[in-house]
Amino acid sequence: MITAIEPRRAAPAPPPRPKKTTRARTRRREAIALVLPSLIPILVLSVAPLVIGIVLAFTDTRLVRHPDFGFAGIDNFVRLGGNSLFWDSLRIGLIWTVGVTVLQLAAAMGLALLLNSGLKLQGLTRVLALIPWAMPPVVVAIMWQMIYSANGGPLNAFLGSIGLPDGINWLGDFNTALPAVIVVGVWVGMPQTTVTLLAGLQQIPAELHEAAAVDGAGAWRRFTAVTWPSMRPIVSSITSLNFIWNFNSFSLVYVLTAGGPGGKTMVPVLFVYLEAFKNREIGYAAAMGLVLVIVVVALLAIYLRSQFRGDRPERGR
């Protein structure tokens, strides 16, 4: 018996894709119009100087009346490889940056915990803690020059009053210059870190601390088990920002010591400045700046990767 073969039915056509409505296009244009004013300063003040600096790093440009822009290839970087003074300044800069960043975090965490504990006159205490942040770096540097003065400075006067040596030239001695500058850097940057950490502490639910206290955890155990894990994202963010700001610090060190004595406080940004505007080697200084950018980005990438890896949950749990 022969059966009739039914004709194959055509598959239904997919529904037409909805076209963008006029309202959606209008919203998109409005979003672009709102974002554009904030992008223009970034492009003009950040991206453009970075691109210009990269281009200058491969030239032999000098700061003269009639500059001559000539392509130098990698000559600046080859020359930089044998410049022991630059690499020494990079070592000093890393000591300065790591020292200031770590001490800022430790001091700011202690102050933030103190301010979050419900002290009396808490509002006044917070205002006083912000004073170093509100002062211009040049004013701060001049003030600390007076404090560190070897001739009648308050610090030496205090040391003499308690029977300790009082003739120390804090900013002029090879052994004390860099630690003295680091102390000033910590004092200046601590308020900003304190405010950030204090905001994070206030977001931790009080029930977590109460539960830990009921279980018999002491103050240190509550800090390590409750406070620190909750604060790790904020600590990572503020530490990264502080590292960049401290590494690029210029005015504070310049006014305090101008890189002395004997280059013991010659941070790399100050070294690049002197090479560009004292020796007028713009192309060579741009090559130094490019190397510094690469070093900072590499160190931050390593740090952030280690932090994010520690925050990931272990497999198999």
Disulfide bonds with the S-S distance in Angstrom:
none
